[in-house]
Amino acid sequence: MSGKHFDKAAAGWDQKQRRVEMAAKIAAAISNTLPLNNKMTALEYGCGTGLVGLALAPQLLTLTAVDTSTGMLEVLTQKIKSEQITNVTPLRLDLSQESLPDKFDLIFCAMTLHHIKEADQLLARFCDMLADGGYLAVADLKTEDGSFHGQEVDGVMHHGFNPVELMTTLTKRGLEQVAVQEVHSLVKTNDAGVERAYPVFLLTGRKG
Ligand SMILES: C[S@@+](CC[C@H](N)C(=O)[O-])C[C@H]1O[C@@H](n2cnc3c(N)ncnc32)[C@H](O)[C@@H]1O
């Protein structure tokens, strides 16, 4: 899936109920796991149309919602306008090419890491961008056989992740309280016509 794919998919993105349900589960898990509060500045990476971020924004001071897809950001901008949301700022940025000088109390990233070739480098960047005591939350697919995206291979850089390996990566980067939990099981019919479940994990940690 290229950036163009996400631009094209943006207008109809929220019409797939399974995406909306998954985002709600991920947002609820982040909210139930981490001590969110209305003094926190947050960054969401790969925000899409804001399904996860807009669910969490009422609990936060500010949310910088980052994505590389103009189409996704346009849909999010429309929602911000129509719902008169004042604490969410959409931002087009690719953290694998550019950086932001700001530090955040919370960084979260849902179903985006598998689109990033240098996933370890991005996780390292997230850790650098956390304020002291700040929290990281990453939700993504557990290692799968490639059938999740099927023929849509363009832009899919990883067939999920081994969450235990990611825990080790974050611990090596100095995060504390690193933990993982399964937060959802997405049921999807793959290209072979077989319906199967794809587990989704939430990885969390705190910068000491
Ligand atoms: C599967 S969607 C998930 C969207 C949203 N987090 C959700 O759960 O509904 C992946 C998102 O990552 C974005 N994305 C892909 N590559 C990216 C990159 N290098 N940097 C930032 N965002 C990226 C896409 O534009 C898309 O919005």
The ligand as an SDF file (V2000), in Angstrom:
LIG
                    3D

 27 29  0  0  0  0  0  0  0  0999 V2000
   -3.5880    1.0170    8.5310 C   0  0  0  0  0  0  0  0  0  0  0  0
   -3.6430    2.7820    8.5800 S   0  0  0  0  0  0  0  0  0  0  0  0
   -4.0080    3.0540   10.3110 C   0  0  0  0  0  0  0  0  0  0  0  0
   -4.6560    4.3940   10.5530 C   0  0  0  0  0  0  0  0  0  0  0  0
   -5.0880    4.6560   11.9910 C   0  0  0  0  0  0  0  0  0  0  0  0
   -3.9700    4.5880   12.9110 N   0  0  0  0  0  0  0  0  0  0  0  0
   -6.1760    3.6950   12.4240 C   0  0  0  0  0  0  0  0  0  0  0  0
   -5.9260    2.8560   13.2850 O   0  0  0  0  0  0  0  0  0  0  0  0
   -7.3050    3.8140   11.8960 O   0  0  0  0  0  0  0  0  0  0  0  0
   -1.9190    3.2300    8.4600 C   0  0  0  0  0  0  0  0  0  0  0  0
   -1.6760    4.7100    8.4010 C   0  0  0  0  0  0  0  0  0  0  0  0
   -0.2730    4.9300    8.3990 O   0  0  0  0  0  0  0  0  0  0  0  0
    0.0180    5.9660    7.4880 C   0  0  0  0  0  0  0  0  0  0  0  0
    1.4200    5.8320    7.0760 N   0  0  0  0  0  0  0  0  0  0  0  0
    1.9510    4.9410    6.1940 C   0  0  0  0  0  0  0  0  0  0  0  0
    3.2780    5.1250    6.1040 N   0  0  0  0  0  0  0  0  0  0  0  0
    3.5890    6.1500    6.9400 C   0  0  0  0  0  0  0  0  0  0  0  0
    4.7980    6.8210    7.3060 C   0  0  0  0  0  0  0  0  0  0  0  0
    5.9770    6.4750    6.7700 N   0  0  0  0  0  0  0  0  0  0  0  0
    4.7350    7.8140    8.1980 N   0  0  0  0  0  0  0  0  0  0  0  0
    3.5420    8.1830    8.7500 C   0  0  0  0  0  0  0  0  0  0  0  0
    2.3790    7.6060    8.4570 N   0  0  0  0  0  0  0  0  0  0  0  0
    2.3920    6.5800    7.5630 C   0  0  0  0  0  0  0  0  0  0  0  0
   -0.9790    5.7900    6.3730 C   0  0  0  0  0  0  0  0  0  0  0  0
   -1.1480    6.9690    5.5920 O   0  0  0  0  0  0  0  0  0  0  0  0
   -2.2330    5.3990    7.1610 C   0  0  0  0  0  0  0  0  0  0  0  0
   -2.9810    6.5180    7.5250 O   0  0  0  0  0  0  0  0  0  0  0  0
  1  2  1  0
  2  3  1  0
  2 10  1  0
  3  4  1  0
  4  5  1  0
  5  6  1  0
  5  7  1  0
  7  8  2  0
  7  9  1  0
 10 11  1  0
 11 12  1  0
 11 26  1  0
 12 13  1  0
 13 14  1  0
 13 24  1  0
 14 15  1  0
 14 23  1  0
 15 16  2  0
 16 17  1  0
 17 18  1  0
 17 23  2  0
 18 19  1  0
 18 20  2  0
 20 21  1  0
 21 22  2  0
 22 23  1  0
 24 25  1  0
 24 26  1  0
 26 27  1  0
M  CHG  2   2   1   9  -1
M  END
$$$$
